[in-house]
């Protein structure tokens, strides 16, 4: 006997988690199905972490509207959900006349979109704002910001879960069938029964649209690779530095500080057919070094600590290949569905505005009863690393596990690791601990702490060593015991 | 929070820290404290269960834990104070040391600090190995820890990248535990580990070593499935057409060690871009007065015996510093030619005997290493074979030096 839900959301990226959180404001039994073992495995966890200003998107597009709305409300959102965020500002730098023309065009477009504070600045001012930035002049966007996209997705999910939403991992949707006034959603392992389906499947949003009977959406994967630089490089950079957009409005490789103090170099952009191919390549890394050095003067191999790749899910015109706007729709031919297709950058900034639109579309079809117990506030676990010595001492007096530093590079304590192992979403891999604590994310990349974390997962979750996973299903860490 | 006063705080309870503590005690410095982040003293030696330690020092071959125990026993016998399960989280130039422990944040103020934090392994990310990010990729030391300390088998079909000593030792260890080690690949035209390990860990077990090769692609979405290996040219770029695929579930990386100096930086210690350790003088003192360093935190050693010896020489200088409140100014630089990778110390006074440690940059045959001052050879050593894997040590007598001009180290072939 399958369970019965009011709303079933496919995909636990930032958009799916935002929709779950906004649905939780109403009396709805909501569930999120995710094919991976944790939230933000796909592009929500593989991007630059920008809170975009909204000047690169066509005026009146959904991208422009949602981005500007999301940007303006984010101080409040970050406080409510207790996620690290800094309104850092951003400079889009240029070198020649073509760049100048491009920047002026985007400034005008940004102003038409309602972006505040855009300003053309000369080299002197650019140097004052960020001495490490390349460029002869720039457009300055003071309201652009940086956040931790994974922490934000986790926060949305945890807040949704605290308000009643369910999260199921390792549930890859294989088919959807409409029976009477319900949908039967089949995964590789289970069957779910729901009144509404919300498609937040990212790269697979075109496929899920098809399952719901809406054919014709084409999603093209625009892959981009990144280099992560040591926090030592982070001391040089004050704000994101982007090159002036090309004719198509696309940005080449940029340099962006993270809220944690690292620097990201990337992404570049090329088309991939394989939506699971998150590999990095020698030629693209070399390209990032070359192009990134134009933006940031401290791209040195000494500072490299990691690489990763993301794939932006762009909806394109199948004939012309032109990149199209976000889709957020409720269509007659697929009753009781909300279809979110082609959500790519600025999807992180737009996640909550899109989620509210999704809920509004649902409210047009049926009356929603407010959930009077909804609490929008979510508290993050306290980070030992961010406390004063006095506060650290006070924490240790309350809980001695705060006195056990497990991750030396990022100063993450046993108490924080234990909290992450027992997180509210119920998922537990080495990666899920990493994403919740920053353990293993420093310059030694887990050389000191990974074994301690693996052992804690084994003990706390009562797993066999062969059941400990790095991130995905099948990513086992150990083949067994050495002895006995 | 009030600071407890100490003559010397030693950060790290591995071979360097232990050696320094015992020697300080012998020189009459008793108000000392060793701070160790792990449950037990011993440092990385605890996981090095193979033998070969102590040949120089004790003239017998010991396992890592046995070697460490000799020092731990002395620390215990002499009642030298130490903290375990305690992590130093900050040190400052005024020699205040902040420690996180289960008792709370502890604060010490020291007259001298000894940096003995050892080193960490270079990672996949640092060398940007292309491909996907599956599980099954371990640095050699992490694999060694899993196998020897945590009783966890990391994999069954193994490829090793890098011919560092721990990589070769793990190739043997994994073979002994029933894994199939397919090959060791080294990007350089020469091995980076010691000749004895090439013989005892690879040749004795028929594990092939391919020089001028590197991993160009990692495959597998969940667990490692295969690696692509290619030959490299003189600039270390992969040569197209030489790619070969190796199916494996485990990749062991032994691609270099980096002195762990994050705390040193917080105290304002200057690092040498060649060693990645502190710029040190003949007393192992850094540019920050009263902050000293020895062992792998200063420069990566080939043998622990030399770490112990270095830490003892440093401890003698620290004892002198505590007694006299200062040490001789070291204004002379040691310059090197292009065949020398680095020297330690980098600075001397010219008024004290010292041991010059150095490594050559590439293998050299029938060469002579000359230490000169004012174009005069002050010390020379003839070497039939000089390998980057071997640390070369030259004791230099003060009588041969003047205290006015820089030293130079040059190789003639």
HADDOCK unambig.tbl for C-alpha pairs under 7 A between the chains (distance, minus, plus):
assign (segid A and resid 278 and name CA) (segid B and resid 132 and name CA) 6.01 0.50 0.50
assign (segid A and resid 279 and name CA) (segid B and resid 130 and name CA) 6.97 0.50 0.50
assign (segid A and resid 279 and name CA) (segid B and resid 131 and name CA) 4.41 0.50 0.50
assign (segid A and resid 279 and name CA) (segid B and resid 132 and name CA) 3.94 0.50 0.50
assign (segid A and resid 280 and name CA) (segid B and resid 130 and name CA) 5.10 0.50 0.50
assign (segid A and resid 280 and name CA) (segid B and resid 131 and name CA) 4.99 0.50 0.50
assign (segid A and resid 280 and name CA) (segid B and resid 132 and name CA) 6.52 0.50 0.50
assign (segid A and resid 281 and name CA) (segid B and resid 130 and name CA) 4.76 0.50 0.50
assign (segid A and resid 281 and name CA) (segid B and resid 131 and name CA) 6.14 0.50 0.50
assign (segid A and resid 282 and name CA) (segid B and resid 130 and name CA) 5.69 0.50 0.50
assign (segid A and resid 304 and name CA) (segid B and resid 125 and name CA) 6.37 0.50 0.50
assign (segid A and resid 304 and name CA) (segid B and resid 126 and name CA) 4.87 0.50 0.50
assign (segid A and resid 305 and name CA) (segid B and resid 125 and name CA) 4.66 0.50 0.50
assign (segid A and resid 305 and name CA) (segid B and resid 126 and name CA) 4.81 0.50 0.50
assign (segid A and resid 306 and name CA) (segid B and resid 125 and name CA) 3.79 0.50 0.50
assign (segid A and resid 306 and name CA) (segid B and resid 126 and name CA) 6.40 0.50 0.50
assign (segid A and resid 306 and name CA) (segid B and resid 128 and name CA) 6.96 0.50 0.50
assign (segid A and resid 307 and name CA) (segid B and resid 125 and name CA) 6.08 0.50 0.50
assign (segid A and resid 307 and name CA) (segid B and resid 128 and name CA) 6.72 0.50 0.50
assign (segid A and resid 389 and name CA) (segid B and resid 105 and name CA) 6.82 0.50 0.50
assign (segid A and resid 392 and name CA) (segid B and resid 105 and name CA) 6.90 0.50 0.50
assign (segid A and resid 393 and name CA) (segid B and resid 104 and name CA) 4.92 0.50 0.50
assign (segid A and resid 393 and name CA) (segid B and resid 105 and name CA) 4.98 0.50 0.50
assign (segid A and resid 396 and name CA) (segid B and resid 102 and name CA) 6.55 0.50 0.50
assign (segid A and resid 396 and name CA) (segid B and resid 104 and name CA) 5.30 0.50 0.50
assign (segid A and resid 397 and name CA) (segid B and resid 104 and name CA) 6.20 0.50 0.50
assign (segid A and resid 400 and name CA) (segid B and resid 102 and name CA) 4.68 0.50 0.50
assign (segid A and resid 400 and name CA) (segid B and resid 103 and name CA) 6.82 0.50 0.50
assign (segid A and resid 401 and name CA) (segid B and resid 102 and name CA) 6.61 0.50 0.50
assign (segid A and resid 403 and name CA) (segid B and resid 100 and name CA) 5.16 0.50 0.50
assign (segid A and resid 403 and name CA) (segid B and resid 101 and name CA) 4.35 0.50 0.50
assign (segid A and resid 403 and name CA) (segid B and resid 102 and name CA) 4.35 0.50 0.50
assign (segid A and resid 403 and name CA) (segid B and resid 104 and name CA) 6.16 0.50 0.50
assign (segid A and resid 404 and name CA) (segid B and resid 85 and name CA) 6.90 0.50 0.50
assign (segid A and resid 404 and name CA) (segid B and resid 100 and name CA) 6.92 0.50 0.50
assign (segid A and resid 404 and name CA) (segid B and resid 101 and name CA) 6.03 0.50 0.50
assign (segid A and resid 404 and name CA) (segid B and resid 102 and name CA) 6.28 0.50 0.50
assign (segid A and resid 405 and name CA) (segid B and resid 87 and name CA) 6.44 0.50 0.50
assign (segid A and resid 444 and name CA) (segid B and resid 120 and name CA) 6.75 0.50 0.50
assign (segid A and resid 444 and name CA) (segid B and resid 123 and name CA) 6.85 0.50 0.50
assign (segid A and resid 445 and name CA) (segid B and resid 123 and name CA) 6.94 0.50 0.50
assign (segid A and resid 447 and name CA) (segid B and resid 142 and name CA) 5.95 0.50 0.50
assign (segid A and resid 451 and name CA) (segid B and resid 146 and name CA) 6.65 0.50 0.50
assign (segid A and resid 470 and name CA) (segid B and resid 135 and name CA) 5.92 0.50 0.50
assign (segid A and resid 472 and name CA) (segid B and resid 222 and name CA) 5.88 0.50 0.50
assign (segid A and resid 473 and name CA) (segid B and resid 222 and name CA) 6.76 0.50 0.50
assign (segid A and resid 474 and name CA) (segid B and resid 222 and name CA) 5.31 0.50 0.50
assign (segid A and resid 474 and name CA) (segid B and resid 223 and name CA) 6.20 0.50 0.50
assign (segid A and resid 475 and name CA) (segid B and resid 134 and name CA) 6.53 0.50 0.50
assign (segid A and resid 475 and name CA) (segid B and resid 135 and name CA) 5.36 0.50 0.50
assign (segid A and resid 475 and name CA) (segid B and resid 222 and name CA) 4.21 0.50 0.50
assign (segid A and resid 475 and name CA) (segid B and resid 223 and name CA) 4.50 0.50 0.50
assign (segid A and resid 476 and name CA) (segid B and resid 135 and name CA) 6.61 0.50 0.50
assign (segid A and resid 476 and name CA) (segid B and resid 223 and name CA) 6.45 0.50 0.50
assign (segid A and resid 477 and name CA) (segid B and resid 135 and name CA) 6.07 0.50 0.50
assign (segid A and resid 477 and name CA) (segid B and resid 136 and name CA) 6.22 0.50 0.50
assign (segid A and resid 477 and name CA) (segid B and resid 154 and name CA) 6.60 0.50 0.50
assign (segid A and resid 478 and name CA) (segid B and resid 152 and name CA) 6.33 0.50 0.50
assign (segid A and resid 478 and name CA) (segid B and resid 153 and name CA) 5.56 0.50 0.50
assign (segid A and resid 478 and name CA) (segid B and resid 154 and name CA) 4.67 0.50 0.50
assign (segid A and resid 478 and name CA) (segid B and resid 155 and name CA) 6.28 0.50 0.50
assign (segid A and resid 479 and name CA) (segid B and resid 153 and name CA) 5.62 0.50 0.50
assign (segid A and resid 479 and name CA) (segid B and resid 154 and name CA) 5.95 0.50 0.50
assign (segid A and resid 479 and name CA) (segid B and resid 155 and name CA) 5.47 0.50 0.50
assign (segid A and resid 480 and name CA) (segid B and resid 152 and name CA) 6.08 0.50 0.50
assign (segid A and resid 480 and name CA) (segid B and resid 153 and name CA) 5.33 0.50 0.50
assign (segid A and resid 481 and name CA) (segid B and resid 151 and name CA) 5.55 0.50 0.50
assign (segid A and resid 481 and name CA) (segid B and resid 152 and name CA) 4.58 0.50 0.50
assign (segid A and resid 481 and name CA) (segid B and resid 153 and name CA) 5.21 0.50 0.50
assign (segid A and resid 482 and name CA) (segid B and resid 147 and name CA) 6.40 0.50 0.50
assign (segid A and resid 482 and name CA) (segid B and resid 151 and name CA) 5.11 0.50 0.50
assign (segid A and resid 482 and name CA) (segid B and resid 152 and name CA) 5.42 0.50 0.50
assign (segid A and resid 482 and name CA) (segid B and resid 153 and name CA) 5.07 0.50 0.50
assign (segid A and resid 483 and name CA) (segid B and resid 151 and name CA) 6.50 0.50 0.50
